[in-house]
Amino acid sequence: MSSESRRKLLNAVTDLFLLDADPSEESQEHYGDIALRSLPHLDAEGRREYADSVAATATLPRPVAVSLANDTDSEVARLVLRLSPVLTDTDLAAIAISQTQAHLAAIAERARLPEGVTDILVERGDSTVLRSVSGNEGAQFSDHGFDRLLQRGGDDAVVGDALARRSDLSPQRAERVLRIVEQMSDPNSEATSHQTAMMARQARQQRREVRLLIADLQAGARSLDEVVTMLAEEDRAFHLAQVIAISAEVTTEQGLRVLMQRDVSGIAVLARTLGLGKDTFDAVLQLRGRRLYFKAKDIEDDLKAYEQLDMATAERTMRFLRLKTKLS
């Protein structure tokens, strides 16, 4: 069979597989076998097209996800490494140890990164990886990993600025970052030193602020629409994901993943079940547009689709997502 024939077959079987929101183990095993037999016979473009279509699929058989994530073509692996909920921390660590800098850069953009994976990225990553992981609010750092990041990226102003802006730094780590950034600055430039201190204070202030916002929501002092709109307009994606996740009773990782993945359906379902209004969801779409470089027409179409989204369908999807959260 030709590569094109295999591509069409795999796409057709995939469409059927994805119709079932909760496939049986037998169904997953059969689908995985077909996919793994087909992938080696596809050209790079065919593999990229397939990988992009299933990257965020929670029911994708793990061997298929691992195969795609290890593809020698980093463009095939990129979205799977960024979005796949199927890959385990062990899978990510093995890939981070053995694959290219492009693979590492994709891993560094995941919504959540445990300390073990972050340690490898910091040790092996080039400047692009270090810059990405230092600004990723979902990345957790061990003491050793944080020390290595400062050693390897401490003379990079982008890394320093990204760390200074993080909202999750302990006071001790924030003080160390501030000292390093100040050392890189012109000692005669009071403006540069002042700006660095301002960034560190802003990160700490935003961390306190989001805790207060969540408390206000739980006490009924603020509406969810008000808080979501404010965070979206201020382009605070991580804090927005925290608020949405707590309100929807899912993990922050799941909230950030649906917020920042290219497919809008996940965040649309979440927003609909939370009862977010049209204007609020428009603010969320505008944030996504800035981060993911969507065209104005795409945002307009997504907003129209949101208005037509059936609440019953959205609630069924959310019940399934919450059940998975409780079982994990």
C-alpha positions, 0 to 999 in steps of 0.5 A: 500500500502507498503512503497516501493510502495508509494515511487515509486509512489511519485518518478514517480509523482515527475518526471512528476511534475518537467518536467514543469518549470512553473506549474499552481497553480492547478498542484502544489496543486494536486502534493502537496496533493499527496506528503503530503499524501505519505510522512507519509507512507515512511520510513526514507530512502525514505523520505531522498531520496525524500527530497534530490531530491526536496530540491532546487526546486523552484516550490515545493509546500510550504506545502511540503517544510515545512513538509520536513523541520520539519521532526523529522529526521534531515537528511531528513530536512537538504538539504531542510533547506539549499537550499529550495527557497520556505521556507519563513523567517517566516517558518525558524524562526518557525523551528529555535525556535522549532527544534533540533540543527541539524536543526539549523545547517542546517539553519545556512548554508543557502545562505542568513539569515535575521536578525530575523532568525540569532537572533534565531540561535545565541540565541538557537544554540550550538557551531556548530551553532554559528561557522557556522553562524559566518562564513556565509557571507550571514548571516545578524546580528542585533545589538542585535544578534551580541552582543549575538554572541559575548557573547555566542561565544566570548570565542570560537577561531573558532567563533572569527577567523570566524568573523575576516575573514568576509568581511561585518563587519562595522569598529566598529564591526571589532574593537570589534571582534579584541579586543576579539580575542586578549584577547583570545590570549596569551598576551606574543605571538606577533605572535598570535596578529599579525595574528589576526590583519592580518586576520581582515585587510585581510577581509577589504581588500577583501571587498574593492577589490571585489568592485573594481573588479566589477567596473573594470568589468562594465568599461570593464577594466577586463574580467569576465573570469579573475575575476571569475578565480581569485576569484575561485582559491582564494576560495572566494565563497561569493565574487564569487557569488556576481560577478556572480549574478551582471553579470547575473542580479540575486540576490546574494542569488540566485548566492550563492545558485546555486554555492554551491548546490550539483546539478551542473546544476544551476551554469552551466546554469549561467556560460554558459549564461555569456559565461565563458570559459572551463578553467574558469568553471573548476576553479569554479568546483575546488572550489565546489570540495573543499567545497563540497568534490566532487571526481576528476571524478565528476568534470571531468564529470561536465566539459564535460557536461558543454562543451555540454550544449546548449546555447539556453537551458541555456538562456531560463532557465536564462530568467525564473530565471531573471523574478522570480527575478524581480517579487519577 
